[in-house]
Amino acid sequence: MRKIRTGAVRIVSLAIVLGLSQLVQAQQASGPMWTQLSPAQNTNGGSPAPAKRLLQSTAYDPATNSMIAFGGATQDFGNFGVYNDTWVLTHADGTGGTSAWIQLLPPGAAPAARFGAGGVYDSASNRLIIFGGATFDYTGTCAPTDNTGFVNDVWILTNANGLGGTPAWTQVTPAGTPPAPRRSGAVVYDSANNRLILFGGNEACGISNDVWVLTNANGLGADTPTWTQLTPSGLQPAARGEIGSAGVYDAGDNMLLIFGGRGASADFNDLWVLSNANGLGGAPVWTQQSPVAGPPPARHAHTVTYDSVDNALMVIGGVDFTETQFLGDVWWLWNANGLATTTQNWAQLTFSSASPLPRAGHGAVYHHQTDRRATIFAGATCAPCAGLTDAWVFSGFDVVLFDPLSASVHINENSRSFNVKGHFSLASGRSIDPMTQPVGFQLGGFATTIPAGSFTQKNGGSYTFTGTINGVPLDVTIQPHQGGYDLWFDGAGASNLPTANPVTVTLTIGPNTGSVKVNAYFN
């Protein structure tokens, strides 16, 4: 977030396209759900748990199922501050035992307190690598000589997961010309080649879209860590900041993927892939991706995770450009790097259980399991405005592609009414049950969820709902037909309907979800 400061929130969906999908996905029977962790307080003595914070550095150690968190800022609602403490959350994905906080207490010199630093973890050496950040929130005249709060130093924490010996910080002095001091750039790690990759971020008086590589990033071996700037060819992503947790690395294909971020005059919701991102294997090239459905609403200070097994992205939360609309949505993208033959398509994941407050500036780590697990920690919200220190796990979204779905859309702009007709087919062995599962529907900015148990079933197996959700009268029918299902959605007086083509319809039935772009008929 540009100055950390935020205002009051209303939770909205800002998508401006609508449709039912060529890509529909089936998930585990339990469906996506949030579970709040209740970690035991600091098992190492001292402060009981991390203080409220945002824009901290977070990393994940899959071998010990631990999340490592360093630094961050308090919300400056009258009392701004920064941290340089380091915490480890055990059983971070909510499995294997009771989660607990452990504060690491390295002796000797440590990095200056900061927020927005890039943080990556080398599991082979158990080292946390920290780059850059901001040591205070400068609000004066924008002049680089005055705004000295940004840094470009590199620090390494040994025994970073709290095991193997006493943790210790060491400052590294790389060779080569370093990147300009900055915070909230996308920082990822190529563990096979021991290279840290940096894109963009907030500089002293602006934002950037440059790309840098730090070789021998963990400081081990005979070679001196060295900075090199890459000069990618092709169209370039616009300069952007507040993208520190929204870049991920596809190690198998040597690609950096970025989504969203804050521009000079607007937020982004674009998706870009940088090939040969570590500076090896050929010239780096930027390519903008154009998924069939979606995209999520534009945002910054959000988190993005990458599932290398499924080649899929997940986007969680964030805030809009005005920093008044905090988001609590979750989006999933198949074929994230664009190399697979399957359709590249966004789908919003819905959940009927309790969920975290909408937030921005949080951290997220990801663990691929049979039900996939993403853990988020801290951040800031405005309900009312406050920093956060809670931890939640998102799980149960073992998404699987199934047969295409089609749709036609009619929108009456005067009455704000709509009619959507469609058809979808389930993959082999999959099923739906609107009697016991929530049914979600999104048409542009209009989104609604019909709670589980709201439908009735008629002879022949068709499911129907007639009622009013959030002030909008709805008539819905889901009817078996030709080995799949036909569906009808009718509504009136809906807000945030799309006004131009193409439009995207998103349908979710329990753990099954999907979206597609179509051309609607307007009158």
C-alpha positions in Angstrom: 0.0 0.0 0.0 1.4 3.3 -1.1 1.7 5.0 2.2 0.5 2.2 4.4 -2.5 4.4 5.2 -6.0 3.1 4.5 -9.6 4.1 4.9 -13.0 2.5 5.6 -13.9 -0.7 3.6 -16.7 -2.1 1.8 -16.3 -5.6 0.4 -17.1 -5.7 -3.3 -16.4 -7.7 -6.4 -15.1 -5.4 -9.2 -15.0 -7.9 -12.1 -16.4 -6.3 -15.3 -17.0 -9.4 -17.4 -19.4 -12.3 -17.2 -20.1 -16.0 -18.5 -20.3 -19.9 -17.9 -17.1 -21.6 -18.6 -15.3 -23.6 -21.2 -13.3 -24.5 -18.1 -15.3 -25.8 -15.2 -13.5 -27.4 -12.3 -14.5 -30.0 -9.8 -13.1 -30.1 -6.3 -13.0 -32.3 -3.4 -16.4 -33.1 -1.9 -15.7 -31.0 1.2 -15.2 -27.9 -1.0 -13.0 -24.9 -0.3 -12.9 -23.7 3.3 -11.0 -21.4 5.6 -9.8 -22.6 9.0 -8.3 -20.2 11.5 -5.2 -21.4 13.3 -4.9 -20.9 17.1 -1.2 -21.2 17.6 0.3 -21.8 21.0 2.0 -18.6 22.1 5.8 -18.2 21.9 7.3 -21.4 23.0 10.7 -19.7 23.2 9.7 -17.1 25.9 9.6 -13.4 25.4 6.8 -11.7 23.5 3.8 -14.1 23.4 3.2 -13.8 19.6 4.0 -11.5 16.7 2.5 -8.1 17.0 0.1 -6.8 14.4 1.8 -6.0 11.2 1.7 -5.8 7.4 4.1 -6.0 4.5 6.3 -8.4 6.3 8.5 -11.0 4.6 7.2 -14.5 4.6 8.7 -17.8 3.4 7.9 -21.5 3.7 10.0 -24.5 4.7 8.2 -27.6 3.3 10.5 -30.0 5.0 9.4 -28.9 8.5 6.0 -27.4 7.5 7.0 -24.0 8.9 6.3 -20.4 7.9 9.1 -17.9 8.6 8.1 -14.2 9.0 10.5 -11.3 9.3 9.9 -7.6 10.0 6.9 -5.6 8.7 5.2 -2.4 9.7 2.4 -1.5 12.1 -0.6 0.2 10.6 0.0 3.9 11.0 -3.4 4.8 12.4 -1.6 7.4 14.5 1.3 5.2 15.6 3.6 4.0 12.8 6.4 1.6 13.5 8.6 -1.0 11.9 10.0 -4.4 13.1 13.1 -6.5 12.5 12.0 -9.5 14.6 11.8 -13.1 13.1 9.1 -15.6 13.9 8.5 -19.3 12.9 5.0 -20.8 12.8 5.2 -24.5 13.2 2.6 -26.8 11.5 1.9 -23.8 9.3 -0.5 -25.5 7.0 -2.7 -26.7 9.9 -1.6 -30.4 9.6 0.7 -32.7 11.6 0.1 -31.1 15.1 -0.9 -28.0 16.9 0.6 -24.8 15.4 2.9 -22.7 17.6 4.8 -19.5 17.4 8.6 -19.5 18.1 10.5 -16.2 18.1 14.1 -16.5 16.9 16.6 -14.5 18.8 19.8 -14.3 16.8 22.7 -12.7 18.7 24.7 -9.9 17.2 24.0 -7.4 14.4 20.7 -7.7 12.6 19.0 -5.9 9.7 17.5 -2.5 10.4 13.8 -2.7 11.1 11.9 -2.5 7.9 8.8 -3.3 5.9 8.3 -4.4 2.3 11.6 -6.4 2.2 11.9 -9.3 -0.2 12.3 -12.6 1.6 13.2 -16.0 0.1 14.1 -19.3 1.7 16.8 -21.8 0.7 15.7 -25.1 2.1 19.0 -26.9 1.2 21.0 -24.6 3.5 18.2 -23.5 5.9 18.9 -19.9 5.1 16.5 -16.9 4.8 17.7 -14.3 2.3 16.4 -10.7 2.8 16.7 -7.9 0.2 15.8 -4.2 0.5 12.7 -2.7 2.1 11.9 0.6 3.8 13.0 1.6 7.2 10.4 4.3 7.7 7.3 5.7 6.0 8.5 8.9 4.4 5.7 11.4 3.7 7.5 14.5 2.8 8.5 16.1 -0.6 9.5 13.4 -3.1 13.2 13.9 -3.6 15.5 10.9 -3.6 18.1 12.8 -1.7 15.6 13.5 1.1 13.7 10.1 1.0 16.4 8.0 2.6 14.0 5.4 4.0 14.5 2.9 1.2 17.4 0.3 1.3 19.0 -2.2 -1.1 21.1 -4.3 1.3 21.2 -8.1 1.5 21.1 -10.1 4.7 21.2 -13.9 5.3 19.8 -15.6 8.4 21.2 -19.1 9.1 19.2 -21.8 10.8 16.2 -19.8 9.7 13.6 -22.4 10.6 14.8 -22.5 14.2 16.5 -25.8 13.9 20.1 -27.0 13.5 21.8 -24.4 15.7 21.6 -20.8 16.8 20.3 -18.5 14.1 22.6 -15.7 13.1 22.3 -12.7 10.7 25.1 -11.9 8.2 25.1 -8.9 5.9 26.3 -9.7 2.4 28.1 -7.2 0.2 27.5 -8.3 -3.4 29.7 -7.4 -6.4 28.3 -5.5 -9.3 26.0 -2.5 -9.5 23.0 -3.1 -7.2 19.4 -2.3 -7.9 18.1 1.1 -6.7 16.9 1.0 -3.1 13.3 -0.1 -3.0 10.5 -1.9 -1.1 7.6 -4.2 -2.2 9.2 -5.6 -5.3 8.6 -9.2 -6.4 11.5 -11.3 -5.1 11.7 -15.0 -5.9 14.3 -17.7 -5.6 15.8 -20.3 -8.0 17.1 -22.8 -5.6 18.7 -25.1 -8.2 20.9 -22.3 -9.4 21.1 -20.3 -6.1 19.8 -17.2 -7.8 17.5 -14.5 -6.4 15.3 -12.7 -9.0 13.9 -9.2 -8.4 11.2 -7.4 -10.4 9.9 -3.9 -9.9 8.8 -2.3 -6.7 8.5 1.1 -5.0 11.6 3.2 -5.2 12.2 6.5 -3.4 10.3 8.6 -5.9 8.4 6.3 -8.1 7.9 2.7 -9.2 9.9 0.4 -11.4 9.7 -2.5 -13.9 13.3 -3.6 -14.0 14.6 -7.1 -13.5 17.7 -8.1 -11.5 19.4 -11.4 -10.6 21.6 -12.0 -7.6 23.9 -14.9 -8.2 25.2 -17.2 -5.3 22.4 -15.6 -3.3 22.8 -17.8 -0.2 26.4 -16.7 0.2 27.9 -20.2 0.3 30.7 -21.4 -2.0 33.7 -19.6 -3.4 31.9 -17.2 -5.7 31.0 -13.7 -4.5 27.2 -12.9 -4.7 26.9 -10.6 -7.7 24.1 -8.4 -9.0 23.3 -8.4 -12.8 20.4 -6.5 -14.5 18.5 -8.4 -17.1 17.2 -6.6 -20.3 14.2 -8.6 -21.4 12.9 -8.2 -24.9 9.3 -8.0 -26.0 6.5 -5.8 -24.6 7.3 -4.9 -21.0 4.9 -4.9 -18.0 4.1 -1.4 -16.9 6.1 -0.1 -13.9 4.4 -1.1 -10.6 4.8 -1.2 -6.9 3.1 -3.0 -4.0 3.7 -6.3 -5.8 6.0 -7.8 -3.2 3.9 -10.9 -2.6 2.5 -11.2 -6.1 5.4 -12.7 -8.0 6.1 -16.4 -8.1 8.8 -18.6 -9.8 8.1 -21.7 -12.0 11.4 -23.5 -11.4 10.7 -26.3 -13.9 10.4 -23.8 -16.8 12.6 -21.0 -15.4 9.8 -18.4 -15.5 8.8 -15.5 -13.3 5.0 -14.9 -13.1 3.6 -11.6 -11.9 0.0 -10.5 -11.4 -1.4 -7.1 -10.6 0.2 -4.4 -8.6 -0.1 -0.6 -8.2 0.6 1.7 -11.1 1.1 5.5 -11.1 -2.6 6.2 -11.7 -4.4 2.8 -11.4 -4.1 -0.7 -10.2 -3.4 -3.7 -12.5 -5.0 -7.1 -13.0 -2.7 -8.2 -15.8 -0.7 -11.4 -15.9 2.9 -11.5 -17.3 5.4 -14.3 -17.7 9.2 -13.8 -18.0 11.0 -16.6 -19.7 14.7 -17.4 -18.8 14.0 -15.4 -15.7 17.2 -16.4 -13.9 19.4 -15.1 -16.7 20.4 -18.6 -17.9 19.2 -20.6 -20.9 18.7 -17.8 -23.4 17.5 -14.2 -23.6 14.7 -13.3 -21.2 11.4 -12.4 -22.8 8.3 -10.9 -21.3 4.9 -12.3 -22.6 1.5 -11.1 -21.4 -1.0 -13.8 -20.9 -4.7 -13.6 -21.9 -6.8 -16.1 -20.0 -10.2 -17.0 -21.5 -12.2 -16.0 -18.5 -11.7 -13.5 -15.7 -9.5 -11.7 -14.7 -9.8 -10.9 -11.0 -10.5 -7.3 -10.1 -7.4 -5.0 -10.2 -5.6 -4.8 -6.9 -2.3 -4.3 -5.0 -0.8 -5.5 -1.8 -2.2 -8.9 -2.5 -0.6 -12.4 -2.4 0.0 -14.9 -5.2 1.0 -18.5 -4.7 2.1 -21.0 -7.4 1.4 -24.8 -7.5 4.2 -26.3 -9.6 2.4 -29.7 -9.7 -0.7 -28.2 -11.3 0.9 -25.2 -13.0 -1.7 -23.0 -11.3 -1.8 -19.6 -9.6 -3.9 -18.6 -6.6 -4.6 -14.9 -5.8 -5.8 -13.9 -2.3 -7.1 -10.5 -1.2 -5.5 -7.1 -1.6 -6.9 -3.6 -1.9 -8.0 -1.3 -4.7 -6.1 1.8 -5.9 -8.0 4.2 -3.6 -7.2 1.9 -0.6 -10.8 2.0 0.5 -12.0 -1.4 -0.8 -10.3 -4.3 0.8 -10.7 -7.7 -0.8 -11.2 -11.2 0.7 -11.7 -13.1 -2.6 -9.7 -16.1 -3.8 -9.0 -16.8 -7.5 -7.5 -19.8 -9.2 -5.8 -19.9 -12.6 -5.1 -23.1 -14.5 -2.2 -23.3 -17.0 -0.6 -20.3 -15.3 2.5 -20.2 -17.4 0.6 -20.6 -20.7 2.7 -23.6 -21.8 0.1 -26.4 -21.4 -2.5 -27.3 -24.0 -5.4 -26.9 -21.5 -7.4 -23.7 -21.4 -5.9 -20.8 -19.4 -8.8 -19.6 -17.4 -9.5 -17.8 -14.1 -12.1 -19.1 -11.7 -13.2 -17.5 -8.4 -13.2 -20.0 -5.6 -16.1 -19.7 -3.2 -16.5 -20.9 0.4 -19.4 -21.1 2.7 -17.5 -21.4 6.0 -16.2 -18.6 8.2 -13.5 -16.7 6.5 -10.8 -14.1 7.3 -11.4 -10.4 7.2 -10.7 -8.8 3.8 -7.1 -7.6 3.9 -4.0 -6.3 2.2 -0.3 -6.4 2.9 -0.6 -9.9 4.3 1.9 -12.8 3.7 1.0 -16.2 2.2 2.7 -19.5 1.8 1.6 -22.6 -0.1 1.9 -26.3 0.3 0.6 -28.8 -2.3 -1.2 -31.6 -0.7 -4.2 -33.7 -1.8 -6.4 -30.8 -0.8 -3.9 -28.0 -1.4 -3.2 -25.6 1.5 -2.5 -21.9 1.6 -1.7 -20.1 4.8 -2.1 -16.4 5.2 -0.7 -14.3 8.0 -1.4 -10.7 9.3 -1.9 -7.7 7.0 -4.3 -4.8 7.5 -8.0 -4.3 7.1 -10.5 -1.5 7.6 -13.4 -3.0 9.4 -12.5 -0.9 11.4 -9.0 0.1 10.2 -6.5 -2.1 12.0 -3.4 -4.2 11.6 -3.9 -8.0 12.0 -1.9 -10.8 13.5 -4.2 -13.8 12.7 -3.3 -16.9 10.7 -5.7 -18.8 8.4 -5.5 -21.9 6.2 -7.4 -22.2 2.9 -7.9 -25.9 1.9 -10.2 -28.3 0.2 -9.8 -26.9 -3.3 -8.4 -30.0 -5.1 -9.6 -28.6 -8.4 -10.0 -30.9 -11.5 -11.0 -29.9 -15.0 -14.3 -31.2 -16.4 -16.2 -30.9 -19.6 -16.9 -27.5 -21.2 -19.9 -25.3 -20.2 -21.7 -22.9 -22.6 -23.9 -19.9 -21.9 -26.0 -17.2 -23.5 -26.7 -13.9 -21.7 -29.4 -11.2 -22.0 -29.1 -8.0 -19.9 -31.7 -5.2 -19.7 -29.8 -2.1 -18.6 -32.9 -0.1 -17.8 -34.4 -2.6 -15.3 -31.0 -4.0 -14.4 -32.4 -7.5 -15.0 -30.6 -10.4 -16.6 -31.3 -13.9 -18.0 -28.5 -16.5 -18.3 -29.0 -19.9 -20.0 -26.3 -22.5 -20.1 -25.2 -26.1 -20.1 -22.4 -27.9 -18.3 -21.2 -31.5 -18.0 -19.4 -33.1 -15.1 -16.2 -35.1 -15.4 -16.3 -38.8 -14.9 -17.0 -39.7 -11.3 -18.0 -36.2 -10.3 -21.4 -35.0 -9.0 -23.3 -32.0 -7.7 -26.0 -31.6 -5.1 -27.6 -28.2 -4.9 -29.7 -29.4 -2.0 -26.7 -29.6 0.3 -24.2 -27.4 -1.5 -24.1 -23.5 -1.8 -24.5 -22.2 -5.4 -22.6 -19.1 -6.3 -23.2 -17.0 -9.4 -21.3 -14.0 -10.7 -22.3 -11.7 -13.6 -19.7 -8.9 -14.0 -19.7 -7.0 -10.7 -22.9 -8.7 -9.5 -22.1 -11.7 -7.3 -24.4 -13.8 -5.1 -24.3 -17.0 -3.2 -27.5 -19.1 -2.6 -26.9 -20.9 0.7 -26.9 -24.7 1.0 -30.4 -26.1 1.6 -32.2 -23.3 -0.3 -33.1 -25.4 -3.4 -35.9 -27.8 -3.8 -35.8 -30.9 -6.0 -38.7 -31.8 -8.3 -39.6 -35.0 -10.1 -37.0 -35.7 -12.8 -34.2 -34.4 -10.7 -34.4 -30.7 -11.5 -33.4 -28.2 -8.7 -35.2 -24.9 -8.3 -34.8 -21.8 -6.2 -37.1 -18.7 -6.0 -36.2 -16.0 -3.5 -34.4 -12.8 -2.8 -30.7 -12.6 -2.0 -29.2 -9.3 -0.9 -32.3 -7.4 -2.3 -32.2 -9.1 -5.7 -35.1 -11.4 -6.6 -33.8 -14.6 -8.3 -35.3 -17.6 -10.1 -32.8 -20.4 -10.7 -33.3 -23.9 -12.3 -30.6 -26.6 -12.6 -32.0 -29.5 -14.6 -30.3 -32.8 -15.8 -30.1 -32.9 -19.6 -28.1 -34.8 -22.2 -25.6 -36.3 -19.8 -25.1 -32.9 -18.1 -27.2 -30.1 -16.8 -29.0 -27.1 -18.2 -29.4 -24.1 -16.1 -31.3 -20.8 -16.0 -30.6 -17.7 -13.9 -33.0 -14.8 -13.9 -32.7 -11.7 -11.7 -33.9 -8.1 -11.5 -32.6 -4.9 -9.9 -29.0 -6.2 -9.8 -26.1 -3.7 -9.3 -22.7 -3.7 -11.1 -23.9 -5.6 -14.1 -21.6 -5.4 -17.2 -22.3 -2.7 -19.8 -20.2 -4.0 -22.7 -19.0 -7.2 -24.3 -17.4 -9.5 -23.7 -18.9 -10.6 -20.4 -18.0 -13.4 -18.1 -20.4 -15.7 -16.2 -19.0 -17.6 -13.2 -20.9 -20.5 -11.7 -20.0 -22.4 -8.5 -21.9 -25.4 -7.1 -20.3 -26.7 -4.0 -16.7 -27.6 -4.9 -17.4 -27.2 -8.7 -16.6 -23.9 -10.3 -15.8 -22.3 -13.6 -16.2 -19.2 -15.8 -16.2 -18.2 -19.5 -16.4 -15.1 -21.7 -19.4 -14.7 -24.0 -21.0 -11.9 -26.0 -24.2 -10.8 -24.2 -27.3 -9.3 -25.8 -28.1 -5.8 -24.3 -31.3 -3.8 -24.6 
